Amino acid sequence: MPIDVDVLVLPAFDDLTGLPGEAAPWRTAYDLDATVHIEGVPTPLRYTDDGLAVVPTGIGKASAATTTTALLTSETLRLEEALVLSVGVAGGPPTLPIGSVLLADAIVDWDDKYRVDPDENDPPLALNPYTKGKGAFELNAELVERARALAEEVNLEGTDPEVVGGTNLCGDEFWHGAELAEQAAWLVSQYGLAPYRATEMEDAGTATALTRFGRLDRYLTVRGISNHDRPKSGSAREHLLGSTFESGFELGIENAVRVARTIVDDRLG
C-alpha cells in the first residue's frame, strides 16, 4: 500500500566528514524510525505516521533532480498533494549575518549562462541563448507569504540573524569572491529577480524536476546562511580556505530547520 506523504523534506547531505548533517535535526525532532528504499534514491526515505517524509537528495543539481524525479515517479509514495521543502545551508552576501534564513521568492540557475573573455564594454557573461530563460523559477507567492508569516514567530540563534526574502542562486560551480559576486548579481538582475540572498547547489535541480511534473507551486526552499560568498576584506582564496569558513554550518542548519519546522508543523496540524 502506498505511503501518503503530506510534507516531503529534502536536505542535501547527511554524510560529510567533519560537518553537521542536514538531515540529522529532523531525526531528532520527529519519530522518523520507519524507512523505505525508493529505487533511484541513494539513501532510505524516513517517514512518520502523520505524513512527514525526509530524505537527502545528494549534493548538486544532478543529484537533486534525479532524487526528486525518482520520488515523484515511485509507486511506493503518494505525493500528489505533498508540500516539498528543500532545507539546508547556503552561502550569502556579507550583508546577511551568519544564521540568517532565506525563504526564497525565486531560484536562478547560476550555470545557465555563457562566459566569454572580458573586454572593456560588456560583462564577461550573458544569458544562455539556447535555453531562453529557463534558468529561473518563480515560486508560489501565496505559499511563500504564508511561510514567512509563520517564520516571524521563530527565535533564531546567533548575532542578529533575520528571515529574508529574495532569490536563491543555485549552481554546481563553487565560486567565491567579490568579482564573481558582481557577476552573480548581474545575472540575477537579467531575470528581474534581484537581489540574490543565498548561493547553494541543489534547488534549481529540484525545481526543474517539480516543474516537469507540474508541482512547482507546492515548493519552498529554506536556506540558512552558513558562510559568506566573498570576504569583507583581503584575499578570496584565503577566506575560502581559512579555518573559520565552515564554522557557521551548525548555526545555519539549526536556524533553517527551526524555520522549516514551523511550516511543517502548520501543514501537519
Sequence and secondary structure as in RCSB ss.txt:
>XXXX:A:sequence
MPIDVDVLVLPAFDDLTGLPGEAAPWRTAYDLDATVHIEGVPTPLRYTDDGLAVVPTGIGKASAATTTTALLTSE
TLRLEEALVLSVGVAGGPPTLPIGSVLLADAIVDWDDKYRVDPDENDPPLALNPYTKGKGAFELNAELVERARAL
AEEVNLEGTDPEVVGGTNLCGDEFWHGAELAEQAAWLVSQYGLAPYRATEMEDAGTATALTRFGRLDRYLTVRGI
SNHDRPKSGSAREHLLGSTFESGFELGIENAVRVARTIVDDRLG
>XXXX:A:secstr
  EE SEEEE S S  TTS  SSHHHHHHS   EEE  TT SS EEE TTSEEE    SSHHHHHHHHHHHHH T
TEE TT EEEEEEEEEE TTS TT EEE SEEEETTSEEE    SSS SEEE TTTTTTTEEE  HHHHHHHHHH
HTT    SSS  EE SEEEE SS   SHHHHHHHHHHHHHTT   EEEEESSHHHHHHHHHHTT GGGEEEEEEE
EEESS SSS HHHHHHSTTTTTTHHHHHHHHHHHHHHHHHHHH 
